[in-house]
Amino acid sequence: MSVIQSPHPQIDIPQESIYQLLFGSLSDQDAERIALIQGETGREVTYGQLKTQVDLLAGALAARGIGVGDVVALQSPNTPEFVVAFHGILRSGATATTVNSLYTPGEVAKQLSLSGATLMITVSALAQNAVVGAEQAGLDSEQIVVIDDDGTHPSLDTLLGEGRPAPEVEFDPAEHTAVLPFSSGTTGTPKAVMLTHRNLVANTCQIQDLLPVNAGVPVQAVLPMFHIYGLTVLMHFALLKRAQLVTMAKFDLEEFLRIIQERRIEVSFIAPPIAVALAKHPVVDQYSTKTLRSMLCGAAPLDETITQEVINRLGCDLGQGYGMTELSPVSHLVPYGQRHYPRGSVGPAVANVECRLVDPASGEDIQIPAEGESEAGELWVRGPMVMKGYLNNEQATEATIVEGRWCRTGDIATYNAGGWFSVVDRLKELIKYKGYQVAPAELEALLREHQEIADAAVIGVPTQDGEEVPKAFVVLRAGADGTKPGLNAEEVIEYVASRVAPYKKIRQVEFIDQIPTSRTGKILRRELRQTAK
């Protein structure tokens, strides 16, 4: 077994809840600091006000019989109230299941049923789907809370106004599930991931010294906090550091840039589609980003070319991290200022983490070289942030968490003897062409280097002879006047063919207006396959 240890010193993980970690040691000075700023309006909430509201909501939930063993669903965009609701749920002793803001009523109902939620908290803008879905899952009107008051259901102000003290609750942080986000894992349909308080505490502590965030630093939060990346890396990390978390309910490039300029943002967390926009869109030049010190990109691979273009254009550091919902989510991160890690890598493992690279075909560990790059293998990870398992799905748990508490990530990576990892692609997304494995991410990065291509995605499509060939979906880069170049499919194919081995060549090209991505930046390859001509 070839185990790669984190280069960071081991840290002690507190044996406490995430509430205790974030609010248990709140000083009088910290209580007066600004914790949350609603980016769209400028509305501010101090740390003291936040803690008070969290405690009051916990008391109101406890009065309704919510506590240890119960699950409360939360569906909301990024606002200060999301933070209040999430931590109020956990402070009551209950478990939160965070629901994607884009879900249909049927998807909402399915998540509530699978998680066993007995209460739903949402906002009026999402109520049309949320309320219908909650009712389909068997919840009545009093079991649905609409944060900003829709005139029909209890509101957040109503619950806080009851003035009830937070309950006394007891549970084991290492065993008690704090949150049930949903993930498809390495394969299959979405599953409820059981993340304990210890998982969340551990991962928040594991990243606390790797980014330039301290008390009072403005941190931009555009990535959705219902996703584990936003939940841990934005919300919990910023609160632990006593930073100012500036929320955005949705991504709009000009609003994103305005907030950076007006709020003097120092640190921002993004996904690859935002990075592509920052690298290529002409409107970026109309705003000042001089206060930005660091941006961190996660959720999907970001290639070296786009990374360098963003750095050159914005004048800030841009690093990558790696993780997955089952890891709470961060296992790897490029520390701020560590320039010896190449652009495009995800850096070393964070503290208290061990890794292996395993050959998917043989099941044997990949040999770790004394110098240079290893062969590619599936990344396996072990550490205190690894999930407890999938709720009510022992088979999926056993397929993901194997002997020795190793978590199979389903991602293909390489390791460089210089100390860093590079994620090549998803195991399930590799294209098999005449016995060769072709990584879509490699071809996508190459396509984005073309000066006339704004974005690209690659999938494998079946042919009549049973093979699978790489097909590129290409978004042409518009000029300042909105016109697009006359690049054709043959030119795209030739461009790639001249730069890769023959088996990696693009065989088909389709031009589209936009690459479909999730809120967290993952390419929705399923949609591309459904529309492939």
N, C-alpha and C positions, 0 to 999 in steps of 0.2 A: 504494500500500500504506500503510495507516494503522497504524503500529506504536506501541504504548503501552509505554513503558519503566517498569521498576520505579522507585519513588521512593527506594528504599534505595541507599546507596553500593555500588559493586561490591566484592566480596570475593575474596580469593585462595583457590582451592580446592587443598588439599594434594595432591600427586601420590603418594598412598600408599593402602594397603589400609584397609579399615574397622577391621581389627584394630590396625593401627599408629596410626590416629587415636584409638581409644578406650583402648588399653593401652600403646602405645609410649612414652608420656611419663609413665607412672604413677610418682608420687613415693612416697617412704616414708610420708609423711603421708597421701597419698590411699589407699595400700594398706591402711591401718588403718581407713579409713572404711567404714561400712555401705553396701554396694551394693544388696543385694536383701533384701527381707523377704517371707516368705510370709504374706499377709494373714490366712489362715484359722488359722494356727498360731503366728505370731510368729517362726518360724525365720529366722535372719539369716545372710547371707554377706557377707564383706568384699570390697573390691575386690582385695586381695591373694589371697584364697582363690579368687575368681572367675577371675582370670588364671591361677593355678596349675592349676585344674581344666580350663580351656579348653586350656592347653598339653598337659596329660596326655591329654586326649581326642584332640587332634590327633595326638599320638604313637601312641596306640593305633589310630587309624584308618589312619595311614600304615603301621603294621606289617601291616595287613590289605590293603595295596595300594591304599588310597584316597588320591587326590591330585589334582593338576591334570588336568582333563578328566573327572573322575568327578562323579556326582550322588548326593547322599544325601537321602532324604526324611525329613522331621521332622513328626510329628503328635503334638501335645501341647497341653494347656491351659496357661494362664499359671502358671508356677511358676519358681523359681530355676533348675531343671534345664533348662527351655527355653532360657534364656540361655546356659548352659554348652554345651548340645548345638549350638545354632545357631553360636556362635562357634568351637566346636571343629571343626565341619565346615569353616568358612571358613579357620580357621588351618591346617588340613591341606592347603589348596590346592584343596579340592573345592568344588562348588557345592551349595547347599541348595535344596531345593524344599519349601516349607511347605504342609502338607496341612490342610484344614479338619477340625476335630475332629468335625463332624457327618456326615462322608462315610460312605456305605455301602461295603461291600467292593468293589462294582463301580466306584464312583467313585474309591476309593483305587487300585485296579488300573489304571484308565485314566490317572490322573495319573502314576503311577510309570512306566507304559509310554511315555507321551508325553514325559516328561522324561528318560527313560533312566536312572532311578535304579537303583543296584546295591546299595544298603543302605537299610534302613528303621529309624528310631529312633522309638519310641512309648512309651506308658505302659500299665500293665496295665488301667486303666479303659477304654481305647480298643482294647485288643488284640483283642477279638472281631472287630471290623471290620478293624482295621489288619493283623492277621496273615493273615486270609483274603485280603484284597486284595493284600497283598504276595506271597503264595503264588500267587495268580492271575496276578500280573505276572512270575512265574518266580523269585522269591527263595526260597532255602532257609532252614532254621532258623538257621544261623550268620550269615545276612545280615539278620537281624531282631534289633534290640537293644530290650529293654524296660527303660526307665529304672529303674523301681522293682522289678525282679526278679519275674518270674512263675513262676520255677522251671523254665522250659523253655528260654528264650533268654538270651543274654548280657545282663548288666545294666550300668548306667552305673558302678556301684561296681567291677564286675569290670574294666572297661576302664581306669578311673582307677587301679585298684590295680596295674596292670602297671608303672606308674612309668616309662613310656617318654617320652623328651624329644620336644618338638615338632620336626618335620622342617624342614629348610631348603627353602623353596619360592621359586620365581621366576615372576612373571607380570606383565603390564602391567595396572595397575589400571584403565586407561581401556578396556581390551578384555576383560578376564577377567570372566566372569559370576559374580557372587557369589551371587545368589539367583534362583530361578525361581518366583515366585508366579504364580497363575493368575487371569486376568481375562477377562471376556467382551468387553472393549474397548467400542467404540461400538456394535457389533452382533455377533450370532452366538454361537457356542458358546465355552466357556472355552478360552483360549490361554495358553501358557507365556510370561510376560513376562521377557525377559532384562535384568536390572538388574546393571550392572557395579559393581565396588568404587567407581569414581569417582562413579557415580550416587548410591550410598548416602552416600559421604563428602560430596559436594556438598550433598545435601539436608539432611543433619545440620547442616552448617555454615551453610546458608542460614537456618535457623530458630533458631540458637543464641542470638541476642540479642533475640528477640521475645516471650519469655515469662518470668515471674518465677521462674526455677529456677536455683539456685546450689548449691554444695557443701552437702550435708547436708539439703537441703529434701526432705521426704516427698512423693513423687509417686505417685498412685494409678494402677494399671494394670489396669483391668477389661476394656478392649477387647482382643480376641484378638491376640496377637503373631504368629500365623500370617498375619495380614492385614497389608498393607504399612503401614497407618496405625499400628497398634500396634507394628510392627517399627521403624519410623523415628522416629515422633513420641513414642512412649513409651520403648522400649528404648534406642535409640541416642542420642536427645537426652538422656535422663536420665543415661546412663552418661558421655557427654561432659562433662556439667555436674557430675559426681561427686555426684549426688543420691542419695536413697534411693528405690528403686523398689519399691513395695508391690504385690505381684501378687495377683490374684484369678482363680481357675480358672474361674469363671462369674459371671454377674450375678444377684444377689439383692438387692432393694432394701434390706431391713433390714440385711443383711451389709455392703452398700455404705456405708450410713450409719454403721453401727457402726465400720467401719474408719476413716472420716473422723473420727469423734469420738475413738476411742481412740488412733489413730496420729497425730492432729493433722495430717491431710493439708492441705497448702497449695495444691497444684495437682492437678486431676483432669481426665482426658480422657474425653469421653463421646460418644454418638451420640444422634440425636433421640428415640428411644424412651425413653432414660434421662431426657432433659430433660423430656419430657411427664410421666413419673412423678414427677419432682422438683417439677414445677409443680402437680400436681393430687392426688397421693396423700396422704391424711390422716396416714399413719405418719411422714412427714417431720418433722412438728412434735415428734415424740418424741425427736429427736436434736439434738445441738449441732453446728453447722457453722461455728462462729465462727472457726476457724483457716483456713478456705478463703479464699484470695486470688483464685484464678482457675480457671475451667473453660473448656476449649476443646471445641467441638462440631464434628464433621466427619462424613464418610461420606455425608451426605445433607443437603438444605436444612433449615434450622430457621427458622421464621417469627418475626417480630418480637414477636408477642404472647407466645408461649411463652418466648422469650428474656427478656423483661422480667419475666414472672411468676417465673422461676427466680431472677433477680437480686434481686427484691424479697423473695422467700421465704428465700433462703439468705444474702443479704448479701454476695455475692462478684461479681466481674466474670465475665461470660460472653461470650466472643467466638466467632467462627466461622473455620474454615479451609476451604480447597478444595483438592482434588487428585484424583488417580486413580492406580491401580497403575502405569500407564505413565509417571508423573511422579515416582515414588519416595517419597512421593506428593505432596508439598506444592508448590503453585505460588502460592497466595494465603493470606494469614493476617492477621487483625486483630491488630495488636500490642497487648500488654497495656497498659492505661491510655490508649489512644488513643480517647477518647470522641467525637471528631468524626466517627468512622465510624458510620453509623446501625446500629441493631440490625437484624439480618437480612441485612446485607451480608457478603461474605467478605473484605472489605478490599482492600488493594492487592496486587500481585504481590510475592513475596519477592525478595531480592537476586539479580542476574544473570539475571533473567527478563524476556522480552519477550512481549507479547500482541497478538493481533488479534481482532476480531469480524468474522465473515464471514457474509454472507447465504446461508443454505442453498439458496435457490432460484436465485439469480443467480451465486453464487460471488464476488461483489464485496465488498470491504471496507465495513463499516458506517462512515458518517462519524462522526468523533469530535467532539462538540459543544464549543464554547468554554465553555459553561455548561449546567448541567442534565444530564438523563439521555439517553443514546443510545438508538437503536432496538436491539431484541434481535437477536443473531446468534450463530452457533456460535463458541465460544471456542477459539482456536488459541494454543498456547503453545510457546515456544522457550527452552531453557536447558540447563545442564550436567546436570540431573537427568532429562532425557528418555531413556527406555529405548533400549537398543541395537536392539531389535526383538522380534518374536515368534519363538520357537524353531521352526525348520523350517516357517515359514509366511510365505513371502515375499509372497504376495498380500495377506494381512492387514496385514503391515508396511507395504507400499506404500500401502495405503488409509488408514493412520493417520498415518504419518510421511511427509509430502509434501515437495515441493521446498523446499530451504532448511532442512531439519530442523525444520519446524513440525509439532507434534503436534496433530492434530484431536481434541478432547476428546469430541465428541458431546454437549456440554452447551450449552444456550442461556443467554446472559448479557447483561447490559447494563453499560455503563460510565458512571459519573458524573464530570463534570469536576472534582468535588471530590477525585477520586483513588481511588475505590473501585469494585469490581465487585459485582454481585448476580447470583447464578445463578437463572434463572427455572425451568428444567426440563431434562430430558433430551430431546434431539432425537428419539429414537425413542419417547418416551412422550407427546409432544404429541398431543392429540386433534384430529382434523380434523373440524370440524362446518360444513357448508355453505360450505366454502372458508376458514373462519376457523380459526386455531390457538388451542386452549385449553390452558393450562398446568395440569396437575393440582395442582402444588404451590401455586399461587395459591388454588385452591378449597379445598385441604386446610387451608391457613393460616386461611382465613376460617371454615371449619367449626369449627376448634379454638377460635376466639374465643367460640363459643356456650357459655354457662355450664353447659349440661346435656350437653355433648359432651366426652368424655375424649380421644378420638382419632378420626382419620378418614383414609381413603384414597380416591382418585378414579382411575378408569380409564375408558377409552373402550370402549363395547360396541356391536356392530353392530346395526342395525335392519333390518327387512324391506325397506326401500327403499334399502338400501346405504349409508346414512349411519352415522356413528359419534357416539354421544351420551355425555355425561358421566354416569357412575354413581357414587354415593357409598356407601362402606361406612362405617358409623358405629358407634362404641363409645360408649354412654351412660355418663355419669359417675355412679358410685355414691355415695350419701351415706355418712355415718359408720356408719349402721346396715346398710349393704349394699344398701339398696333403690335402685332406679333410677327416674329420672323417666319420665313418660308421654309424652315427645316422640314424635310420629308422623312418617311420611314426608312427608306434605303440609306439615307445619310446617317441616321441614328444607328442602324445596324452596322454600317461600316465603321463608324466612330468607335463602337464598342469592340468590334472584331479585331481592330488594329491594336488593341490594348490588352487583350486577354487570351488565354489559351483557347484553342478551338472548341472544346466542349462547353465553355462558358458563354459562347456567343449568344446574343439576343437573336431569336428567330422570328419574333413577331413584335409589331409596334402598334399601339393605339394611342391617339392623341385625345386627351380629355381636359376639361377646364380646371379640375381640382382633384387632388388625391384624397379619397375618403379616409379620415382618421377619427379615432375616438377622442374624447375630451382630454385624455391623458397622453395623446400623441402617437398611439400605436396605429399603424396602417391597418385599415379594415380590409384585409385581403379577401375575406369571405365575400364582401360586396363586389370586389373586382372580379372574382371568379364567376359570380352570378351574372355579371354584365359582359363578360369576355365574349368577343365575337368569334 
